[in-house]
């Protein structure tokens, strides 16, 4: 067992919760401090394991009335998880040695007390209404919201799938020939080609090698969920079209529009964040996207001098659908998210899109959210107030939630059904 990896894992969890950053970003920020470098992979594993058991660890601390700084709590989460997951073969004595003072005496005493208990035994001791949340490391408020729209058995299938994330990637045909890149990819990792999009592939084994490869660093391939490709496929961008992208940063979907049109559509991309737009500019340059005009702007106040045929509204949301692709969200979403705030922003952006589209125009509205307030409810309201037509035939996915009157006219992607991030997708005609 590694003292360096244990401390780094603790700092990764602390950074996620304190700064609300993604798991990968927290790892990248902490990784340079891990010495020797060979311990980085172990730190990654320890941190991921700590997140998957954090709910149980927190309940245990609360039950025993043990408190401490956020860093000490994160250290306990990592320690508890390493005891629970028998594949690591770690003992309490090991933890005492490697924790370097991060674990208090009471915490170590508690770990000794529960060293013979399995995670399944622990789950039997907690109230039934908390079992799903603790078992799958998901906040109770999200469990309660999802039980309003799906059966418990279906929800458990979904949550179970989030524990086994699928890593998708795409070949960037704006930089090279697909066959040439494909030959190099198969030397790096075990992959599975997607049956729907020839430039998409699943990384079955060797994710870290692909991410750190020159192919990824130089923009010949890009790691992103298949769901993003489905969103742009729903928009069906064509060569020569002018397309509005109202929430474009960090630029993955903008680059997909460019790739699907051989960079021969003109993309007018807007985002409210200067920093995110700066990162997007760097990404598009790396991917060889040239026909996109980037503007820092609040899209809810967009007023173009002419009307357009197509628009993309991939709106900011709670990210509840991305639990599988970003384990850090399990911590970041601990506190109840202000869903109404996100819903209001999304509706304002859709109104703006309607007002800037010509009659007969089309927009695609998408969110990586599992919540109907960031999907079906928004589209129902837009239809009532603006008389738009919602029709999403031919788009991959399953119908929306059954309690929506527009269920058959929208699409949802789920990790347990489609092996993607959770997405809501609606194609809307003005």
Secondary structure, 3 states (H helix, E strand, C coil): CCHHHHHHHHHHHHHHHHHCCCHHHHHHHHHCCCCCHHHHHHHHHHHHHHHHCHHHHHHHHHHCCCCCCHHHHHHHHHHHHHHHCHHHCCCHHHHHHHCCCCCCHHHHHHHHHCCCCCHHHHHHCCCHHHHHHHHCCCCHHHHHHHCCCCCHHHHHHHHHHHCCCCEEEEECCCCCCHHHHHHHHCCCCEEEECCCCCCEEEEEECHHHHHCCHHHHCCCEEECCHHHHHHHHHHCCCCCCEEEECCCCCCHHHHHHHHHCCCCCEEEEEECCHHHHHHHHHHHHHHCCCCEEEEECCHHHCCCCCCEEEEEEECCCCCHHHCCCCCCHHHHCCCCCCHHHHHHHHHHHHHHHHHCEEEEEEEEEEECCCCHHHCHHHHHHHHHHHCCEECCCCCCCEECCCCCCCHHHCEEECHHHHCCCCEEEEEEEC
